[in-house]
Amino acid sequence: MNHQNSQKIFSKAKTLIPGGVNSPARAFGAVGGDPVVMARGEGAFLYDVDGNRYTDYVLSWGPMILGHSHPRVVAALEKALKDGTSFGTPTAAENRLAELLIEAVPSVEMVRLVNSGTEAVMSAIRLARGFTGRDLIVKFSGNYHGHVDSLLVAAGSAAATFSVPNSPGVTHGTASDTIILPYNDSEAVRELFDRCKNPIAAVIVEPVAGNMGCVTGTEDFLTTLRMETEKQGTVLIFDEVMCGFRVDYGGAQKRFGILPDLTTLGKVIGGGLPVGAYGGRAEIMRHILPEGKVFQAGTLSGNPLATAAGIATLEELRDTNPYPTLEQRMKRLGDGLVQAAEKAEVSVQISQCGTMMTLFFSRQPVCGWDTASQCDTAMFSRYFRGLLDRNVYMPCSQFEAFFLSTAHTDALIEETIAAAEDFFCKM
Ligand SMILES: *Cc1c(COP(=O)(O)O)cnc(C)c1O
């Protein structure tokens, strides 16, 4: 496959932009080689600057659940564009998107729109602290919540270690307000709440984790979180930026019937434009300025283009309910990939929830960071490269989920399985 133009553009990018990318996940650091520079997306396909076509299972890392350039989203954007792109005033479209989110996500009574998932999480943490008057927050190893200082902390191996920063620039003071626990470990949660002397402001969790690969939170774990936080007046935050409109219309909380106090959203709700949101119980949300005293603002928040794409995407999802079909197709893909690997005697585990899935190169089931981090990442790299050479674009890390869109047909899924079989048998 010819990647001449890609290579030329990426070489230049490296002189202009750190690492040549505006977000590190895009670099092929984990799998080696240079990333492919894309020019265009249509339906389930991406086209690179050399004219190669790929079946896209990254989908902009989650948002493009309707596929690229979906006609309803494009039409909504064209219409919004003609009316001007930003006013810095209230608009009716903001109400519409807020209404759709409140109708869909069971625990959300009021919502604030922001520009990214990171911003949503950062604001929700501040709100939880402002609301409770407490400092400490709890997160789980292997969960990613955007590049918020207080959440960019490494997983300690012992339960409830006060952690150290894992990015230079995050101060010890900030990191020491964050407690790390292992994911899916109910006992560790109970123990912490029993013995922690300082009251905890918030527990934040990905109810279906997507950032150590796809790992589903168990019912026992999520129920324990709900019970323990409720007892102590701690705000439970579900970070549904990724799983929000991926595991069901209305998110993991809808699928599992477990309700948090606050929810953060992003990715799908912007339909490919920059949108984030945080929402929850009105009693808490009313603490945000100007109704309350917790400061949070944004020049472009609720931007007309972004809200138009979000509304069109959510309305299409609500009207068509593609989730059961998508889930079935994803299951077929997972089964096919496992069979292909097993034929070549490669040990793999499939982990799926809704339209999120990861193929782990591992002998043991993956239920948290401890097990995820033991995967055969060298094997994953070969697999990634092998599929890329066969025009299949998977996420370039073992620790990312892959996604489906409504544009991925059964035939395309079979084509991808055949590509995987071809790779494993020639390997
Ligand atoms: C992607 C993601 C974020 C960060 O969102 P950005 O829009 O990239 O800032 C936060 N939390 C989760 C669970 C995510 O998957």
Ligand as a Chemical Component Dictionary entry (heavy atoms), coordinates in Angstrom:
data_LIG
# 
_chem_comp.id                   LIG 
_chem_comp.type                 NON-POLYMER 
_chem_comp.pdbx_formal_charge   0 
_chem_comp.three_letter_code    LIG 
# 
loop_
_chem_comp_atom.comp_id 
_chem_comp_atom.atom_id 
_chem_comp_atom.alt_atom_id 
_chem_comp_atom.type_symbol 
_chem_comp_atom.charge 
_chem_comp_atom.model_Cartn_x 
_chem_comp_atom.model_Cartn_y 
_chem_comp_atom.model_Cartn_z 
_chem_comp_atom.pdbx_ordinal 
LIG C1 C1 C 0 -12.686 10.633 25.671 1  
LIG C2 C2 C 0 -12.992 10.598 27.105 2  
LIG C3 C3 C 0 -12.848 11.745 27.921 3  
LIG C4 C4 C 0 -12.254 13.016 27.411 4  
LIG O1 O1 O 0 -13.011 13.609 26.405 5  
LIG P1 P1 P 0 -12.298 14.672 25.415 6  
LIG O2 O2 O 0 -13.424 15.134 24.557 7  
LIG O3 O3 O 0 -11.256 13.887 24.681 8  
LIG O4 O4 O 0 -11.725 15.731 26.251 9  
LIG C5 C5 C 0 -13.258 11.657 29.233 10 
LIG N1 N1 N 0 -13.758 10.526 29.748 11 
LIG C6 C6 C 0 -13.914 9.417  29.005 12 
LIG C7 C7 C 0 -14.513 8.193  29.614 13 
LIG C8 C8 C 0 -13.511 9.409  27.674 14 
LIG O5 O5 O 0 -13.624 8.293  26.951 15 
# 
loop_
_chem_comp_bond.comp_id 
_chem_comp_bond.atom_id_1 
_chem_comp_bond.atom_id_2 
_chem_comp_bond.value_order 
_chem_comp_bond.pdbx_ordinal 
LIG C1 C2 SING 1  
LIG C2 C3 SING 2  
LIG C2 C8 DOUB 3  
LIG C3 C4 SING 4  
LIG C3 C5 DOUB 5  
LIG C4 O1 SING 6  
LIG O1 P1 SING 7  
LIG P1 O2 DOUB 8  
LIG P1 O3 SING 9  
LIG P1 O4 SING 10 
LIG C5 N1 SING 11 
LIG N1 C6 DOUB 12 
LIG C6 C7 SING 13 
LIG C6 C8 SING 14 
LIG C8 O5 SING 15 
# 
